[in-house]
Amino acid sequence: MDTGNFLENPYDKLQEIAPKTVFVQAKTYYGGGEWYSLDLDYARIAKILSGVNYSGYVSLEFEGKENPDIAVPKSIEMLSKAFAS
């Protein structure tokens, strides 16, 4: 599941593919994206994945323009909180 692949109605589409998910690539766009930016609700995405008993890895793919030394730790903290429950 690449969370950045769906520009329109992302949650409906992520819900559709959730049962077949074996790996999650979570995109963040701090500082604005290179090609586009999405404001994704990762708590909602975590709930979708929890609903299909996903227990695999969640990797971070940072695509923003913000300094990665700042944005990557911020992204990891946000994802950790979203997927903690």
PyMOL Python script that loads the backbone (N, CA, C, O; Angstrom):
from pymol import cmd

cmd.read_pdbstr("""\
ATOM      1  N   MET A   1       0.849  -1.171   0.000  1.00  0.00           N
ATOM      2  CA  MET A   1       0.000   0.000   0.000  1.00  0.00           C
ATOM      3  C   MET A   1       0.894   1.232   0.000  1.00  0.00           C
ATOM      4  O   MET A   1       1.616   1.493   0.962  1.00  0.00           O
ATOM      5  N   ASP A   2       0.834   1.973  -1.076  1.00  0.00           N
ATOM      6  CA  ASP A   2       1.544   3.250  -1.156  1.00  0.00           C
ATOM      7  C   ASP A   2       0.501   4.336  -0.913  1.00  0.00           C
ATOM      8  O   ASP A   2      -0.364   4.572  -1.756  1.00  0.00           O
ATOM      9  N   THR A   3       0.583   4.992   0.231  1.00  0.00           N
ATOM     10  CA  THR A   3      -0.468   5.932   0.623  1.00  0.00           C
ATOM     11  C   THR A   3      -0.555   7.158  -0.271  1.00  0.00           C
ATOM     12  O   THR A   3      -1.553   7.878  -0.237  1.00  0.00           O
ATOM     13  N   GLY A   4       0.465   7.401  -1.060  1.00  0.00           N
ATOM     14  CA  GLY A   4       0.467   8.577  -1.920  1.00  0.00           C
ATOM     15  C   GLY A   4       0.007   8.324  -3.343  1.00  0.00           C
ATOM     16  O   GLY A   4       0.090   9.223  -4.180  1.00  0.00           O
ATOM     17  N   ASN A   5      -0.471   7.137  -3.637  1.00  0.00           N
ATOM     18  CA  ASN A   5      -0.847   6.805  -5.018  1.00  0.00           C
ATOM     19  C   ASN A   5      -2.230   7.290  -5.421  1.00  0.00           C
ATOM     20  O   ASN A   5      -2.558   7.280  -6.607  1.00  0.00           O
ATOM     21  N   PHE A   6      -3.042   7.709  -4.474  1.00  0.00           N
ATOM     22  CA  PHE A   6      -4.425   8.062  -4.787  1.00  0.00           C
ATOM     23  C   PHE A   6      -4.678   9.530  -4.477  1.00  0.00           C
ATOM     24  O   PHE A   6      -4.773   9.925  -3.315  1.00  0.00           O
ATOM     25  N   LEU A   7      -4.783  10.325  -5.519  1.00  0.00           N
ATOM     26  CA  LEU A   7      -4.968  11.761  -5.335  1.00  0.00           C
ATOM     27  C   LEU A   7      -6.419  12.123  -5.052  1.00  0.00           C
ATOM     28  O   LEU A   7      -6.685  13.132  -4.400  1.00  0.00           O
ATOM     29  N   GLU A   8      -7.347  11.328  -5.526  1.00  0.00           N
ATOM     30  CA  GLU A   8      -8.776  11.581  -5.298  1.00  0.00           C
ATOM     31  C   GLU A   8      -9.360  10.426  -4.500  1.00  0.00           C
ATOM     32  O   GLU A   8      -9.077   9.261  -4.782  1.00  0.00           O
ATOM     33  N   ASN A   9     -10.171  10.749  -3.512  1.00  0.00           N
ATOM     34  CA  ASN A   9     -10.824   9.745  -2.659  1.00  0.00           C
ATOM     35  C   ASN A   9      -9.825   8.712  -2.127  1.00  0.00           C
ATOM     36  O   ASN A   9     -10.049   7.510  -2.272  1.00  0.00           O
ATOM     37  N   PRO A  10      -8.739   9.160  -1.519  1.00  0.00           N
ATOM     38  CA  PRO A  10      -7.711   8.185  -1.123  1.00  0.00           C
ATOM     39  C   PRO A  10      -8.199   7.150  -0.115  1.00  0.00           C
ATOM     40  O   PRO A  10      -7.785   5.993  -0.187  1.00  0.00           O
ATOM     41  N   TYR A  11      -9.057   7.526   0.814  1.00  0.00           N
ATOM     42  CA  TYR A  11      -9.448   6.586   1.864  1.00  0.00           C
ATOM     43  C   TYR A  11     -10.323   5.467   1.312  1.00  0.00           C
ATOM     44  O   TYR A  11     -10.198   4.319   1.741  1.00  0.00           O
ATOM     45  N   ASP A  12     -11.195   5.779   0.382  1.00  0.00           N
ATOM     46  CA  ASP A  12     -12.012   4.738  -0.253  1.00  0.00           C
ATOM     47  C   ASP A  12     -11.118   3.746  -0.992  1.00  0.00           C
ATOM     48  O   ASP A  12     -11.337   2.536  -0.932  1.00  0.00           O
ATOM     49  N   LYS A  13     -10.125   4.261  -1.679  1.00  0.00           N
ATOM     50  CA  LYS A  13      -9.235   3.406  -2.460  1.00  0.00           C
ATOM     51  C   LYS A  13      -8.290   2.609  -1.556  1.00  0.00           C
ATOM     52  O   LYS A  13      -7.998   1.444  -1.828  1.00  0.00           O
ATOM     53  N   LEU A  14      -7.819   3.239  -0.487  1.00  0.00           N
ATOM     54  CA  LEU A  14      -6.976   2.505   0.459  1.00  0.00           C
ATOM     55  C   LEU A  14      -7.774   1.401   1.144  1.00  0.00           C
ATOM     56  O   LEU A  14      -7.244   0.326   1.422  1.00  0.00           O
ATOM     57  N   GLN A  15      -9.037   1.667   1.413  1.00  0.00           N
ATOM     58  CA  GLN A  15      -9.916   0.647   1.998  1.00  0.00           C
ATOM     59  C   GLN A  15     -10.055  -0.543   1.046  1.00  0.00           C
ATOM     60  O   GLN A  15     -10.070  -1.695   1.480  1.00  0.00           O
ATOM     61  N   GLU A  16     -10.155  -0.259  -0.237  1.00  0.00           N
ATOM     62  CA  GLU A  16     -10.291  -1.335  -1.232  1.00  0.00           C
ATOM     63  C   GLU A  16      -9.071  -2.246  -1.268  1.00  0.00           C
ATOM     64  O   GLU A  16      -9.211  -3.463  -1.387  1.00  0.00           O
ATOM     65  N   ILE A  17      -7.896  -1.677  -1.168  1.00  0.00           N
ATOM     66  CA  ILE A  17      -6.695  -2.496  -1.278  1.00  0.00           C
ATOM     67  C   ILE A  17      -6.208  -3.031   0.073  1.00  0.00           C
ATOM     68  O   ILE A  17      -5.333  -3.897   0.111  1.00  0.00           O
ATOM     69  N   ALA A  18      -6.749  -2.537   1.155  1.00  0.00           N
ATOM     70  CA  ALA A  18      -6.291  -2.927   2.493  1.00  0.00           C
ATOM     71  C   ALA A  18      -6.261  -4.442   2.719  1.00  0.00           C
ATOM     72  O   ALA A  18      -5.290  -4.940   3.289  1.00  0.00           O
ATOM     73  N   PRO A  19      -7.276  -5.187   2.301  1.00  0.00           N
ATOM     74  CA  PRO A  19      -7.239  -6.636   2.565  1.00  0.00           C
ATOM     75  C   PRO A  19      -6.065  -7.362   1.899  1.00  0.00           C
ATOM     76  O   PRO A  19      -5.691  -8.454   2.327  1.00  0.00           O
ATOM     77  N   LYS A  20      -5.492  -6.771   0.870  1.00  0.00           N
ATOM     78  CA  LYS A  20      -4.383  -7.412   0.157  1.00  0.00           C
ATOM     79  C   LYS A  20      -3.020  -6.812   0.517  1.00  0.00           C
ATOM     80  O   LYS A  20      -2.004  -7.170  -0.078  1.00  0.00           O
ATOM     81  N   THR A  21      -3.006  -5.915   1.474  1.00  0.00           N
ATOM     82  CA  THR A  21      -1.776  -5.208   1.839  1.00  0.00           C
ATOM     83  C   THR A  21      -0.798  -6.130   2.556  1.00  0.00           C
ATOM     84  O   THR A  21      -1.158  -6.821   3.509  1.00  0.00           O
ATOM     85  N   VAL A  22       0.446  -6.128   2.081  1.00  0.00           N
ATOM     86  CA  VAL A  22       1.508  -6.895   2.728  1.00  0.00           C
ATOM     87  C   VAL A  22       2.644  -5.980   3.199  1.00  0.00           C
ATOM     88  O   VAL A  22       3.539  -6.420   3.920  1.00  0.00           O
ATOM     89  N   PHE A  23       2.606  -4.705   2.789  1.00  0.00           N
ATOM     90  CA  PHE A  23       3.623  -3.734   3.161  1.00  0.00           C
ATOM     91  C   PHE A  23       3.026  -2.345   2.960  1.00  0.00           C
ATOM     92  O   PHE A  23       2.288  -2.125   2.000  1.00  0.00           O
ATOM     93  N   VAL A  24       3.334  -1.410   3.849  1.00  0.00           N
ATOM     94  CA  VAL A  24       2.809  -0.049   3.749  1.00  0.00           C
ATOM     95  C   VAL A  24       3.957   0.929   3.538  1.00  0.00           C
ATOM     96  O   VAL A  24       4.940   0.929   4.279  1.00  0.00           O
ATOM     97  N   GLN A  25       3.814   1.746   2.529  1.00  0.00           N
ATOM     98  CA  GLN A  25       4.744   2.827   2.239  1.00  0.00           C
ATOM     99  C   GLN A  25       3.997   4.122   2.539  1.00  0.00           C
ATOM    100  O   GLN A  25       3.166   4.560   1.744  1.00  0.00           O
ATOM    101  N   ALA A  26       4.287   4.729   3.673  1.00  0.00           N
ATOM    102  CA  ALA A  26       3.582   5.922   4.134  1.00  0.00           C
ATOM    103  C   ALA A  26       4.331   7.173   3.691  1.00  0.00           C
ATOM    104  O   ALA A  26       5.481   7.388   4.072  1.00  0.00           O
ATOM    105  N   LYS A  27       3.680   7.978   2.900  1.00  0.00           N
ATOM    106  CA  LYS A  27       4.311   9.196   2.389  1.00  0.00           C
ATOM    107  C   LYS A  27       3.964  10.395   3.263  1.00  0.00           C
ATOM    108  O   LYS A  27       2.838  10.534   3.741  1.00  0.00           O
ATOM    109  N   THR A  28       4.963  11.261   3.460  1.00  0.00           N
ATOM    110  CA  THR A  28       4.721  12.552   4.107  1.00  0.00           C
ATOM    111  C   THR A  28       5.318  13.639   3.222  1.00  0.00           C
ATOM    112  O   THR A  28       6.239  13.395   2.443  1.00  0.00           O
ATOM    113  N   TYR A  29       4.776  14.832   3.359  1.00  0.00           N
ATOM    114  CA  TYR A  29       5.105  15.925   2.437  1.00  0.00           C
ATOM    115  C   TYR A  29       5.411  17.231   3.171  1.00  0.00           C
ATOM    116  O   TYR A  29       5.028  18.299   2.694  1.00  0.00           O
ATOM    117  N   TYR A  30       6.088  17.173   4.312  1.00  0.00           N
ATOM    118  CA  TYR A  30       6.385  18.411   5.035  1.00  0.00           C
ATOM    119  C   TYR A  30       7.165  19.372   4.138  1.00  0.00           C
ATOM    120  O   TYR A  30       8.133  18.982   3.485  1.00  0.00           O
ATOM    121  N   GLY A  31       6.737  20.611   4.116  1.00  0.00           N
ATOM    122  CA  GLY A  31       7.355  21.611   3.262  1.00  0.00           C
ATOM    123  C   GLY A  31       6.818  21.619   1.842  1.00  0.00           C
ATOM    124  O   GLY A  31       7.327  22.345   0.988  1.00  0.00           O
ATOM    125  N   GLY A  32       5.794  20.815   1.584  1.00  0.00           N
ATOM    126  CA  GLY A  32       5.226  20.711   0.247  1.00  0.00           C
ATOM    127  C   GLY A  32       5.931  19.644  -0.564  1.00  0.00           C
ATOM    128  O   GLY A  32       7.142  19.465  -0.443  1.00  0.00           O
ATOM    129  N   GLY A  33       5.190  18.946  -1.378  1.00  0.00           N
ATOM    130  CA  GLY A  33       5.746  17.857  -2.166  1.00  0.00           C
ATOM    131  C   GLY A  33       6.459  18.331  -3.420  1.00  0.00           C
ATOM    132  O   GLY A  33       6.289  19.468  -3.859  1.00  0.00           O
ATOM    133  N   GLU A  34       7.244  17.457  -3.976  1.00  0.00           N
ATOM    134  CA  GLU A  34       7.942  17.753  -5.229  1.00  0.00           C
ATOM    135  C   GLU A  34       6.965  17.854  -6.389  1.00  0.00           C
ATOM    136  O   GLU A  34       7.050  18.786  -7.190  1.00  0.00           O
ATOM    137  N   TRP A  35       6.043  16.912  -6.488  1.00  0.00           N
ATOM    138  CA  TRP A  35       5.084  16.891  -7.600  1.00  0.00           C
ATOM    139  C   TRP A  35       3.675  17.222  -7.145  1.00  0.00           C
ATOM    140  O   TRP A  35       2.913  17.843  -7.887  1.00  0.00           O
ATOM    141  N   TYR A  36       3.324  16.821  -5.951  1.00  0.00           N
ATOM    142  CA  TYR A  36       2.022  17.094  -5.362  1.00  0.00           C
ATOM    143  C   TYR A  36       2.142  16.881  -3.855  1.00  0.00           C
ATOM    144  O   TYR A  36       3.111  16.287  -3.382  1.00  0.00           O
ATOM    145  N   SER A  37       1.174  17.358  -3.118  1.00  0.00           N
ATOM    146  CA  SER A  37       1.125  17.169  -1.668  1.00  0.00           C
ATOM    147  C   SER A  37      -0.231  16.601  -1.290  1.00  0.00           C
ATOM    148  O   SER A  37      -1.258  16.995  -1.842  1.00  0.00           O
ATOM    149  N   LEU A  38      -0.222  15.693  -0.364  1.00  0.00           N
ATOM    150  CA  LEU A  38      -1.461  15.160   0.189  1.00  0.00           C
ATOM    151  C   LEU A  38      -1.445  15.388   1.690  1.00  0.00           C
ATOM    152  O   LEU A  38      -0.413  15.214   2.338  1.00  0.00           O
ATOM    153  N   ASP A  39      -2.575  15.775   2.239  1.00  0.00           N
ATOM    154  CA  ASP A  39      -2.715  15.920   3.681  1.00  0.00           C
ATOM    155  C   ASP A  39      -3.442  14.675   4.165  1.00  0.00           C
ATOM    156  O   ASP A  39      -4.667  14.669   4.286  1.00  0.00           O
ATOM    157  N   LEU A  40      -2.690  13.634   4.438  1.00  0.00           N
ATOM    158  CA  LEU A  40      -3.280  12.343   4.769  1.00  0.00           C
ATOM    159  C   LEU A  40      -3.510  12.205   6.268  1.00  0.00           C
ATOM    160  O   LEU A  40      -2.696  12.634   7.085  1.00  0.00           O
ATOM    161  N   ASP A  41      -4.629  11.600   6.600  1.00  0.00           N
ATOM    162  CA  ASP A  41      -5.002  11.341   7.986  1.00  0.00           C
ATOM    163  C   ASP A  41      -4.512   9.932   8.336  1.00  0.00           C
ATOM    164  O   ASP A  41      -5.190   8.942   8.059  1.00  0.00           O
ATOM    165  N   TYR A  42      -3.337   9.859   8.942  1.00  0.00           N
ATOM    166  CA  TYR A  42      -2.751   8.555   9.209  1.00  0.00           C
ATOM    167  C   TYR A  42      -3.458   7.795  10.323  1.00  0.00           C
ATOM    168  O   TYR A  42      -3.386   6.567  10.356  1.00  0.00           O
ATOM    169  N   ALA A  43      -4.125   8.468  11.217  1.00  0.00           N
ATOM    170  CA  ALA A  43      -4.939   7.761  12.210  1.00  0.00           C
ATOM    171  C   ALA A  43      -6.073   7.023  11.487  1.00  0.00           C
ATOM    172  O   ALA A  43      -6.408   5.894  11.846  1.00  0.00           O
ATOM    173  N   ARG A  44      -6.647   7.647  10.494  1.00  0.00           N
ATOM    174  CA  ARG A  44      -7.707   7.016   9.691  1.00  0.00           C
ATOM    175  C   ARG A  44      -7.153   5.839   8.883  1.00  0.00           C
ATOM    176  O   ARG A  44      -7.796   4.794   8.783  1.00  0.00           O
ATOM    177  N   ILE A  45      -5.978   6.010   8.316  1.00  0.00           N
ATOM    178  CA  ILE A  45      -5.354   4.933   7.550  1.00  0.00           C
ATOM    179  C   ILE A  45      -5.002   3.773   8.482  1.00  0.00           C
ATOM    180  O   ILE A  45      -5.191   2.613   8.117  1.00  0.00           O
ATOM    181  N   ALA A  46      -4.500   4.067   9.665  1.00  0.00           N
ATOM    182  CA  ALA A  46      -4.184   3.018  10.644  1.00  0.00           C
ATOM    183  C   ALA A  46      -5.451   2.250  11.019  1.00  0.00           C
ATOM    184  O   ALA A  46      -5.412   1.032  11.188  1.00  0.00           O
ATOM    185  N   LYS A  47      -6.554   2.947  11.146  1.00  0.00           N
ATOM    186  CA  LYS A  47      -7.827   2.293  11.477  1.00  0.00           C
ATOM    187  C   LYS A  47      -8.274   1.373  10.334  1.00  0.00           C
ATOM    188  O   LYS A  47      -8.765   0.271  10.577  1.00  0.00           O
ATOM    189  N   ILE A  48      -8.105   1.824   9.105  1.00  0.00           N
ATOM    190  CA  ILE A  48      -8.435   0.990   7.939  1.00  0.00           C
ATOM    191  C   ILE A  48      -7.611  -0.295   7.984  1.00  0.00           C
ATOM    192  O   ILE A  48      -8.142  -1.388   7.788  1.00  0.00           O
ATOM    193  N   LEU A  49      -6.315  -0.156   8.242  1.00  0.00           N
ATOM    194  CA  LEU A  49      -5.438  -1.325   8.266  1.00  0.00           C
ATOM    195  C   LEU A  49      -5.726  -2.227   9.459  1.00  0.00           C
ATOM    196  O   LEU A  49      -5.648  -3.450   9.348  1.00  0.00           O
ATOM    197  N   SER A  50      -6.052  -1.640  10.574  1.00  0.00           N
ATOM    198  CA  SER A  50      -6.424  -2.424  11.748  1.00  0.00           C
ATOM    199  C   SER A  50      -7.677  -3.257  11.470  1.00  0.00           C
ATOM    200  O   SER A  50      -7.811  -4.382  11.952  1.00  0.00           O
ATOM    201  N   GLY A  51      -8.580  -2.688  10.690  1.00  0.00           N
ATOM    202  CA  GLY A  51      -9.826  -3.377  10.347  1.00  0.00           C
ATOM    203  C   GLY A  51      -9.622  -4.641   9.527  1.00  0.00           C
ATOM    204  O   GLY A  51     -10.505  -5.497   9.469  1.00  0.00           O
ATOM    205  N   VAL A  52      -8.458  -4.760   8.890  1.00  0.00           N
ATOM    206  CA  VAL A  52      -8.155  -5.975   8.123  1.00  0.00           C
ATOM    207  C   VAL A  52      -7.017  -6.760   8.789  1.00  0.00           C
ATOM    208  O   VAL A  52      -6.395  -7.627   8.175  1.00  0.00           O
ATOM    209  N   ASN A  53      -6.762  -6.431  10.062  1.00  0.00           N
ATOM    210  CA  ASN A  53      -5.754  -7.117  10.874  1.00  0.00           C
ATOM    211  C   ASN A  53      -4.345  -7.050  10.288  1.00  0.00           C
ATOM    212  O   ASN A  53      -3.574  -8.002  10.406  1.00  0.00           O
ATOM    213  N   TYR A  54      -4.013  -5.928   9.660  1.00  0.00           N
ATOM    214  CA  TYR A  54      -2.664  -5.752   9.131  1.00  0.00           C
ATOM    215  C   TYR A  54      -1.690  -5.665  10.292  1.00  0.00           C
ATOM    216  O   TYR A  54      -1.913  -4.906  11.236  1.00  0.00           O
ATOM    217  N   SER A  55      -0.621  -6.429  10.232  1.00  0.00           N
ATOM    218  CA  SER A  55       0.376  -6.414  11.309  1.00  0.00           C
ATOM    219  C   SER A  55       1.803  -6.321  10.756  1.00  0.00           C
ATOM    220  O   SER A  55       2.764  -6.655  11.449  1.00  0.00           O
ATOM    221  N   GLY A  56       1.933  -5.876   9.528  1.00  0.00           N
ATOM    222  CA  GLY A  56       3.245  -5.792   8.902  1.00  0.00           C
ATOM    223  C   GLY A  56       3.929  -4.458   9.152  1.00  0.00           C
ATOM    224  O   GLY A  56       3.547  -3.684  10.030  1.00  0.00           O
ATOM    225  N   TYR A  57       4.935  -4.227   8.361  1.00  0.00           N
ATOM    226  CA  TYR A  57       5.740  -3.016   8.491  1.00  0.00           C
ATOM    227  C   TYR A  57       5.063  -1.807   7.856  1.00  0.00           C
ATOM    228  O   TYR A  57       4.267  -1.922   6.925  1.00  0.00           O
ATOM    229  N   VAL A  58       5.415  -0.635   8.403  1.00  0.00           N
ATOM    230  CA  VAL A  58       5.039   0.656   7.831  1.00  0.00           C
ATOM    231  C   VAL A  58       6.342   1.410   7.620  1.00  0.00           C
ATOM    232  O   VAL A  58       7.051   1.728   8.575  1.00  0.00           O
ATOM    233  N   SER A  59       6.647   1.691   6.363  1.00  0.00           N
ATOM    234  CA  SER A  59       7.878   2.424   6.069  1.00  0.00           C
ATOM    235  C   SER A  59       7.541   3.869   5.728  1.00  0.00           C
ATOM    236  O   SER A  59       6.444   4.173   5.260  1.00  0.00           O
ATOM    237  N   LEU A  60       8.485   4.735   5.965  1.00  0.00           N
ATOM    238  CA  LEU A  60       8.314   6.155   5.657  1.00  0.00           C
ATOM    239  C   LEU A  60       8.960   6.462   4.316  1.00  0.00           C
ATOM    240  O   LEU A  60      10.097   6.071   4.053  1.00  0.00           O
ATOM    241  N   GLU A  61       8.221   7.163   3.480  1.00  0.00           N
ATOM    242  CA  GLU A  61       8.777   7.702   2.247  1.00  0.00           C
ATOM    243  C   GLU A  61       8.542   9.210   2.295  1.00  0.00           C
ATOM    244  O   GLU A  61       7.436   9.683   2.030  1.00  0.00           O
ATOM    245  N   PHE A  62       9.575   9.949   2.630  1.00  0.00           N
ATOM    246  CA  PHE A  62       9.459  11.395   2.748  1.00  0.00           C
ATOM    247  C   PHE A  62       9.646  12.034   1.379  1.00  0.00           C
ATOM    248  O   PHE A  62      10.676  11.842   0.734  1.00  0.00           O
ATOM    249  N   GLU A  63       8.651  12.793   0.938  1.00  0.00           N
ATOM    250  CA  GLU A  63       8.717  13.450  -0.370  1.00  0.00           C
ATOM    251  C   GLU A  63       8.562  14.965  -0.273  1.00  0.00           C
ATOM    252  O   GLU A  63       8.233  15.619  -1.263  1.00  0.00           O
ATOM    253  N   GLY A  64       8.791  15.515   0.888  1.00  0.00           N
ATOM    254  CA  GLY A  64       8.631  16.951   1.063  1.00  0.00           C
ATOM    255  C   GLY A  64       9.901  17.728   0.791  1.00  0.00           C
ATOM    256  O   GLY A  64      10.968  17.162   0.552  1.00  0.00           O
ATOM    257  N   LYS A  65       9.756  19.036   0.835  1.00  0.00           N
ATOM    258  CA  LYS A  65      10.882  19.937   0.574  1.00  0.00           C
ATOM    259  C   LYS A  65      11.544  20.435   1.859  1.00  0.00           C
ATOM    260  O   LYS A  65      12.608  21.053   1.814  1.00  0.00           O
ATOM    261  N   GLU A  66      10.906  20.164   3.011  1.00  0.00           N
ATOM    262  CA  GLU A  66      11.483  20.590   4.283  1.00  0.00           C
ATOM    263  C   GLU A  66      12.800  19.844   4.517  1.00  0.00           C
ATOM    264  O   GLU A  66      12.998  18.745   3.999  1.00  0.00           O
ATOM    265  N   ASN A  67      13.681  20.437   5.286  1.00  0.00           N
ATOM    266  CA  ASN A  67      14.947  19.808   5.634  1.00  0.00           C
ATOM    267  C   ASN A  67      14.665  18.412   6.208  1.00  0.00           C
ATOM    268  O   ASN A  67      13.957  18.294   7.208  1.00  0.00           O
ATOM    269  N   PRO A  68      15.205  17.364   5.595  1.00  0.00           N
ATOM    270  CA  PRO A  68      14.926  16.010   6.071  1.00  0.00           C
ATOM    271  C   PRO A  68      15.402  15.747   7.495  1.00  0.00           C
ATOM    272  O   PRO A  68      14.855  14.882   8.179  1.00  0.00           O
ATOM    273  N   ASP A  69      16.415  16.481   7.949  1.00  0.00           N
ATOM    274  CA  ASP A  69      16.870  16.312   9.326  1.00  0.00           C
ATOM    275  C   ASP A  69      15.779  16.695  10.321  1.00  0.00           C
ATOM    276  O   ASP A  69      15.773  16.219  11.456  1.00  0.00           O
ATOM    277  N   ILE A  70      14.870  17.542   9.901  1.00  0.00           N
ATOM    278  CA  ILE A  70      13.744  17.963  10.737  1.00  0.00           C
ATOM    279  C   ILE A  70      12.495  17.169  10.386  1.00  0.00           C
ATOM    280  O   ILE A  70      11.788  16.690  11.273  1.00  0.00           O
ATOM    281  N   ALA A  71      12.225  17.030   9.100  1.00  0.00           N
ATOM    282  CA  ALA A  71      10.965  16.436   8.640  1.00  0.00           C
ATOM    283  C   ALA A  71      10.881  14.929   8.853  1.00  0.00           C
ATOM    284  O   ALA A  71       9.804  14.414   9.153  1.00  0.00           O
ATOM    285  N   VAL A  72      11.981  14.219   8.707  1.00  0.00           N
ATOM    286  CA  VAL A  72      11.932  12.765   8.877  1.00  0.00           C
ATOM    287  C   VAL A  72      11.619  12.391  10.328  1.00  0.00           C
ATOM    288  O   VAL A  72      10.727  11.572  10.549  1.00  0.00           O
ATOM    289  N   PRO A  73      12.311  12.953  11.331  1.00  0.00           N
ATOM    290  CA  PRO A  73      11.920  12.637  12.712  1.00  0.00           C
ATOM    291  C   PRO A  73      10.474  13.041  13.022  1.00  0.00           C
ATOM    292  O   PRO A  73       9.764  12.334  13.738  1.00  0.00           O
ATOM    293  N   LYS A  74      10.047  14.181  12.477  1.00  0.00           N
ATOM    294  CA  LYS A  74       8.668  14.628  12.674  1.00  0.00           C
ATOM    295  C   LYS A  74       7.694  13.615  12.052  1.00  0.00           C
ATOM    296  O   LYS A  74       6.656  13.307  12.638  1.00  0.00           O
ATOM    297  N   SER A  75       8.030  13.113  10.889  1.00  0.00           N
ATOM    298  CA  SER A  75       7.191  12.128  10.203  1.00  0.00           C
ATOM    299  C   SER A  75       7.126  10.826  10.999  1.00  0.00           C
ATOM    300  O   SER A  75       6.053  10.247  11.165  1.00  0.00           O
ATOM    301  N   ILE A  76       8.260  10.378  11.483  1.00  0.00           N
ATOM    302  CA  ILE A  76       8.297   9.131  12.258  1.00  0.00           C
ATOM    303  C   ILE A  76       7.474   9.255  13.530  1.00  0.00           C
ATOM    304  O   ILE A  76       6.758   8.327  13.907  1.00  0.00           O
ATOM    305  N   GLU A  77       7.577  10.395  14.187  1.00  0.00           N
ATOM    306  CA  GLU A  77       6.786  10.612  15.402  1.00  0.00           C
ATOM    307  C   GLU A  77       5.288  10.590  15.091  1.00  0.00           C
ATOM    308  O   GLU A  77       4.509   9.969  15.814  1.00  0.00           O
ATOM    309  N   MET A  78       4.895  11.262  14.027  1.00  0.00           N
ATOM    310  CA  MET A  78       3.484  11.305  13.639  1.00  0.00           C
ATOM    311  C   MET A  78       2.968   9.908  13.285  1.00  0.00           C
ATOM    312  O   MET A  78       1.877   9.526  13.709  1.00  0.00           O
ATOM    313  N   LEU A  79       3.736   9.155  12.520  1.00  0.00           N
ATOM    314  CA  LEU A  79       3.323   7.797  12.145  1.00  0.00           C
ATOM    315  C   LEU A  79       3.284   6.873  13.363  1.00  0.00           C
ATOM    316  O   LEU A  79       2.380   6.047  13.494  1.00  0.00           O
ATOM    317  N   SER A  80       4.254   7.015  14.240  1.00  0.00           N
ATOM    318  CA  SER A  80       4.271   6.200  15.453  1.00  0.00           C
ATOM    319  C   SER A  80       3.019   6.421  16.298  1.00  0.00           C
ATOM    320  O   SER A  80       2.433   5.467  16.810  1.00  0.00           O
ATOM    321  N   LYS A  81       2.621   7.656  16.439  1.00  0.00           N
ATOM    322  CA  LYS A  81       1.404   7.966  17.194  1.00  0.00           C
ATOM    323  C   LYS A  81       0.172   7.410  16.485  1.00  0.00           C
ATOM    324  O   LYS A  81      -0.711   6.845  17.131  1.00  0.00           O
ATOM    325  N   ALA A  82       0.105   7.564  15.181  1.00  0.00           N
ATOM    326  CA  ALA A  82      -1.067   7.122  14.429  1.00  0.00           C
ATOM    327  C   ALA A  82      -1.241   5.606  14.503  1.00  0.00           C
ATOM    328  O   ALA A  82      -2.364   5.112  14.605  1.00  0.00           O
ATOM    329  N   PHE A  83      -0.135   4.872  14.453  1.00  0.00           N
ATOM    330  CA  PHE A  83      -0.211   3.419  14.412  1.00  0.00           C
ATOM    331  C   PHE A  83      -0.058   2.768  15.786  1.00  0.00           C
ATOM    332  O   PHE A  83      -0.084   1.541  15.889  1.00  0.00           O
ATOM    333  N   ALA A  84       0.098   3.558  16.828  1.00  0.00           N
ATOM    334  CA  ALA A  84       0.295   3.024  18.169  1.00  0.00           C
ATOM    335  C   ALA A  84      -0.962   2.388  18.756  1.00  0.00           C
ATOM    336  O   ALA A  84      -0.878   1.450  19.548  1.00  0.00           O
ATOM    337  N   SER A  85      -2.107   2.893  18.371  1.00  0.00           N
ATOM    338  CA  SER A  85      -3.327   2.391  19.021  1.00  0.00           C
ATOM    339  C   SER A  85      -3.869   1.157  18.369  1.00  0.00           C
ATOM    340  O   SER A  85      -4.889   0.624  18.806  1.00  0.00           O
TER     341      SER A  85
END
""", "prot")
cmd.dss("prot")
cmd.show_as("cartoon", "prot")
cmd.util.cbc("prot")
cmd.orient("prot")
